[in-house]
Amino acid sequence: MTTSPAPSNLPVESIRAASQKRIIVAISGASGAVYGVRLLEKLRELGNVRTHLTVSDAGLLNLRQELDMDHAQVAALADVVHQVRDIGAAIASGSFQCDGMVVAPCSMRTLAAVAHGLADNLITRAADVMLKERRRLILMVRETPLNLAHLRNMTSVTEMGGIIFPPVPSFYHRPQTLADMVDHTVSRVIDLLDLPQPEAARWEGPQTSPLPELKTN
């Protein structure tokens, strides 16, 4: 005699949400707001990702300055939006199941707060939670040149298990536009989140003729 499985009492939307990857995206006050925006867009394109967004006051200023975007426009790219001062938000708790967090871009102020455990807003608290729960934390630090405090803070975060990912462009894929350069960097970040990207460009080796052998005599 066979029995049918007990019907689930969970609504369909709850079941769908439970099967999705949860990624936190934070936009802080460094230059490079385009990285956070493009990350949200690409995560949405993947389909099986649920994004939680929080933006600092300085991050909002940069969105306006660099991209002519307001809070409502960037919020529309995320599934869930949290106010940066809402320390009681779900993402502030270790009990919130999450697959990774990216601060894109990450200011030196935010880096310093994470490095020293200063959970003084939702971005730094959520990052602190990622570290204590041994989850993936990626900081797209954006500053140059770097002073000793910056370097030491990067070392501290690395030693705690975070990943320091300066958005340094590459040129081996021969980008034709600024958008190409941004997309390649964002795709590398998504790789670090262990999310499949079937359409991502991959290095397949040099496409030009090999160099001739050098004579040794």
Sequence and secondary structure as in RCSB ss.txt:
>XXXX:A:sequence
MTTSPAPSNLPVESIRAASQKRIIVAISGASGAVYGVRLLEKLRELGNVRTHLTVSDAGLLNLRQELDMDHAQVA
ALADVVHQVRDIGAAIASGSFQCDGMVVAPCSMRTLAAVAHGLADNLITRAADVMLKERRRLILMVRETPLNLAH
LRNMTSVTEMGGIIFPPVPSFYHRPQTLADMVDHTVSRVIDLLDLPQPEAARWEGPQTSPLPELKTN
>XXXX:A:secstr
         S HHHHHHHHSEEEEEEE SSS HHHHHHHHHHHHHHSSEEEEEEE HHHHHHHHHHH   HHHHH
TTSSEEEETT TTSGGGSTTS  SEEEEEEE HHHHHHHHTT   SHHHHHHHHHHHTT  EEEEE  SS  HHH
HHHHHHHHHTT EE       TT   SHHHHHHHHHHHHHHHTT   TT     S  S         
